[in-house]
Amino acid sequence: MENTKRTEWDEEEEQAEVSIWKYIFRFTEMAVVKCAIELGIADTIESHGGGPMTLSELSSTLGCDPSPLSRVLRFLTHRGIFKEMPTTKGSPRYAQTRLSSRLLRKGEHSMAALILFESSPVMLAPWHRLSARVLAYETAPFEVVHGEDIWRYAAENPGHSRLINEAMACDARLVVPAMLQGCPEVFDGLSSLVDVGGGNGTTLQLLVKSCQWIRGINFDLPNVVSDAAEFPGIERVGGDMFASVPKADAAFLKNVLHDWGDNECIQILKKCRESIPEGKGKVIIVEAVIDQEAKISDKLTDAHTTTGKERTLEEWGLVLGKAGFRNLRCDGYGYKDQLC
Ligand SMILES: C[S@@+](CC[C@H](N)C(=O)[O-])C[C@H]1O[C@@H](n2cnc3c(N)ncnc32)[C@H](O)[C@@H]1O
């Protein structure tokens, strides 16, 4: 009699055959979502009164071929990005989901700029050099592909600089409210705060709006601050954080240190220490913390910068200790396991 009992090995084998297709075609998810943003599908449905639209209504409003559009919509509805509504006349109608209406539309909560940044040819090309970086640690993928590091490249390519700043602003609009809700006491008693590598100032705008007793200094490279909008209560200062950081009660670093190796982080943190009052100043860091065990907060950004890396709590502790910080406080405030 044939032995029909499935072994653990059979199940693993079957699962592997299914899983491999994810790795072959997952890139299409990013490409199709990017396409939906570029076409403006979510904004079009919204400006049609938010109600469902048929394929022909959508294709004529967008001025595109209904045939490829129908396949793009099928792909997106299968993934819950839009939804197909029941129809009596045989033609499907497409409606928003929370994801498309909140995150893909233009507006306060949009993540569109971050998707357009990560999916841009400039940012994707270095990923093809990841194995080269792993094999020869000195190889910096972004520099190999573009001839200079991301910040010099951005200074010479204002369009890319704007893409970076708008992408970071998306993250700020999600993270800062969560941070203010999760650990508001961090900002009590501060009369001034310098946002080191503050980008176009979105983080500080949200902070000073909510903590009006704080005078903000948005500190970044000269080409970045010159592009940041003016905002009451915020001074814009251009400079280099490796040379010096403007003085304030607290230095704030969000998504900056992960762009740098340990030695550079130590240099930046030492400059931050010099900028705050001895004994009572503080440095506030907002970064992802990789949880080695749980495998839930995984993130890899090695191809983006020359020496940057994501770190575990232990690795963050080492860097902070070497920069001379002893009195550490760590708050996970629930959004993407960031550390404040
Ligand atoms: C990943 S972005 C983070 C932006 C912002 N903190 C946020 O989270 O929205 C890193 C920032 O560091 C800035 N930066 C890079 N090198 C710098 C330097 N030497 N001095 C000051 N800022 C720098 C970049 O221009 C960029 O705005």
PDBQT file of the ligand as one rigid body, heavy atoms in Angstrom, charges set to zero:
ROOT
HETATM    1  C1  LIG A 401      17.060  60.183   6.151  1.00  0.00    +0.000 C 
HETATM    2  S1  LIG A 401      17.014  61.938   6.173  1.00  0.00    +0.000 S 
HETATM    3  C2  LIG A 401      16.070  62.239   7.650  1.00  0.00    +0.000 C 
HETATM    4  C3  LIG A 401      15.297  63.518   7.590  1.00  0.00    +0.000 C 
HETATM    5  C4  LIG A 401      14.450  63.838   8.826  1.00  0.00    +0.000 C 
HETATM    6  N1  LIG A 401      15.225  63.794  10.045  1.00  0.00    +0.000 N 
HETATM    7  C5  LIG A 401      13.261  62.911   8.927  1.00  0.00    +0.000 C 
HETATM    8  O1  LIG A 401      13.333  61.865   9.564  1.00  0.00    +0.000 OA
HETATM    9  O2  LIG A 401      12.209  63.236   8.341  1.00  0.00    +0.000 OA
HETATM   10  C6  LIG A 401      18.667  62.339   6.676  1.00  0.00    +0.000 C 
HETATM   11  C7  LIG A 401      18.946  63.840   6.663  1.00  0.00    +0.000 C 
HETATM   12  O3  LIG A 401      20.316  64.042   7.077  1.00  0.00    +0.000 OA
HETATM   13  C8  LIG A 401      20.799  65.160   6.332  1.00  0.00    +0.000 C 
HETATM   14  N2  LIG A 401      22.266  65.194   6.336  1.00  0.00    +0.000 N 
HETATM   15  C9  LIG A 401      23.108  64.359   5.672  1.00  0.00    +0.000 A 
HETATM   16  N3  LIG A 401      24.378  64.713   5.919  1.00  0.00    +0.000 NA
HETATM   17  C10 LIG A 401      24.353  65.797   6.741  1.00  0.00    +0.000 A 
HETATM   18  C11 LIG A 401      25.362  66.625   7.325  1.00  0.00    +0.000 A 
HETATM   19  N4  LIG A 401      26.658  66.371   7.120  1.00  0.00    +0.000 N 
HETATM   20  N5  LIG A 401      24.972  67.645   8.125  1.00  0.00    +0.000 NA
HETATM   21  C12 LIG A 401      23.651  67.903   8.344  1.00  0.00    +0.000 A 
HETATM   22  N6  LIG A 401      22.648  67.141   7.815  1.00  0.00    +0.000 NA
HETATM   23  C13 LIG A 401      22.992  66.098   7.019  1.00  0.00    +0.000 A 
HETATM   24  C14 LIG A 401      20.210  64.935   4.963  1.00  0.00    +0.000 C 
HETATM   25  O4  LIG A 401      20.247  66.082   4.157  1.00  0.00    +0.000 OA
HETATM   26  C15 LIG A 401      18.794  64.467   5.307  1.00  0.00    +0.000 C 
HETATM   27  O5  LIG A 401      17.882  65.527   5.364  1.00  0.00    +0.000 OA
ENDROOT
TORSDOF 0
